[in-house]
Amino acid sequence: MIGIVADDLTGAGDIGSMYARCGLRTLIFPYDRLTGEARNDAAFRRSEVVVLDTGSRLDDRDTAYRKTREATVRLK
C-alpha cells in the first residue's frame, strides 16, 4: 500500500486522482476518522493507495505538525 499525507482535500484529490488514473485502487480518507475499525473496512483493505487529508493547511505550525505526524503514524 502507498500512503500519502495531504494538507487539504484539494491536494488529496489531486494526488489521489493521479494514482487512480494509473489504475490503482485509491481511497481518500480524513485522517481523524482513520481508526482500527476503518482500517479493517473492506474498501480500505482493498486500496492500493490511501491518501489521508489532514485538513492542516490553515492550521498553526504546531497543530499542522501534530496532525501530519499522527497521520504518518496511522498510515504505518
C-alpha positions in Angstrom: 0.0 0.0 0.0 1.1 3.5 -0.8 0.3 6.1 1.9 0.2 9.8 1.3 -0.5 12.6 3.7 -2.2 15.7 2.3 -2.8 19.1 3.9 -6.2 19.7 2.3 -8.9 18.0 0.3 -7.9 19.6 -2.9 -4.3 18.3 -2.7 -5.6 14.9 -1.6 -7.9 14.8 -4.6 -5.2 15.9 -7.0 -2.7 13.3 -6.0 -5.3 10.6 -5.4 -6.7 11.1 -8.9 -3.2 10.7 -10.5 -2.9 7.3 -8.9 -6.4 6.3 -9.8 -5.8 7.3 -13.4 -2.9 4.8 -13.4 -5.3 2.1 -12.4 -4.5 1.8 -8.7 -7.4 1.4 -6.2 -7.2 4.7 -4.4 -9.0 5.9 -1.3 -9.1 9.5 0.1 -9.8 9.5 3.8 -10.0 12.1 6.5 -7.1 11.3 8.9 -9.1 11.9 12.1 -11.5 9.1 11.1 -8.8 6.5 10.5 -9.3 4.2 13.4 -8.7 0.5 13.8 -12.2 -0.2 12.7 -11.8 1.9 9.5 -8.6 0.1 8.6 -10.5 -3.2 8.7 -13.1 -1.9 6.3 -13.2 -3.9 3.0 -12.7 -0.7 0.9 -9.7 0.3 2.9 -8.1 -3.1 2.8 -8.5 -3.4 -1.0 -6.9 0.0 -1.6 -3.5 0.2 -3.1 -3.2 3.9 -2.3 -4.5 5.7 0.7 -4.4 9.5 0.9 -5.1 11.0 4.3 -6.4 14.5 4.3 -5.2 16.2 7.5 -7.0 19.5 6.8 -4.0 21.2 8.2 -3.3 23.8 5.5 -4.7 26.7 7.6 -3.6 25.4 11.0 -0.9 26.9 13.0 2.6 25.3 12.7 2.4 23.2 15.8 -1.1 21.8 15.0 -0.2 21.1 11.4 2.9 19.3 12.6 0.9 17.2 15.1 -1.7 16.2 12.5 0.9 15.3 9.9 2.9 13.3 12.3 -0.2 11.5 13.6 -1.4 10.8 10.1 2.0 9.3 9.2 2.0 7.1 12.2 -1.6 5.9 11.4 -0.5 5.0 7.9 2.3 2.8 9.2 
